[in-house]
Amino acid sequence: MATLSHRGAPSADPREATAALVMMVVLAVYVAWRIAGALPSPPDLGTAAPAPIPDGNAFVFVEAATIDGLVVDVATVYSGDAARTAALADGAIETHEMPANGVYIRNPDHTSVTIAVADDATFTVLSQEHDGSLSERQLTFEELAESLSGDGPDIFGMQPDRLPATVFVKNGIVTGLVQHYLP
């Protein structure tokens, strides 16, 4: 009995026919499993993972400064009428209420991400002077890390383990940070 070889030409060797049949069955089972979702999709090696924070600026709570970068929780700040609208939509206030100080922060997931920091990034925070006034102060990355861990310069208005700030991001890397004062 003649069979087909792997090149499509007739072959008298039944082992080649058996091997071809086994390969076809394996392929058919694989395709069926893929269609049914039983096998995971192969990774897409052609696309890079998205940056934790897109280029531009973003409001964040800075939680730590590590060797890998800033650990932040991204949130959205609203003020004025937009704050009231967002707070109402989230059920944070009743229809007769206003957000405290006219500001509402939406942060539904409290998810932290780590984002790299440029070597020449700037870090501007608030410091309270001896006369009670506030002034801006530039910190190094190391000083910021120490402050966030409780061992560095005092930062006025820092919440426990959370510094409200705007980060400036370029090419997926933090180039600057400016603290937000939240009354």
Secondary structure, DSSP 8 states (H G I E B T S, - for coil): --EE-TTSSEE--HHHHHHHHHHHHHHHHHHHHHHHT-S-----TTS----SS-SEEEEEEEEEEETTEEEEEE-EEEEHHHHHHHHHHHTSS-TT---GGGEEEE-SS--EEEE-EEEEEEEEEEEE-TTS-EEEEEE-HHHHHHHHHTSS---TT-BTTBEEEEEEEETTEEEEEEE----
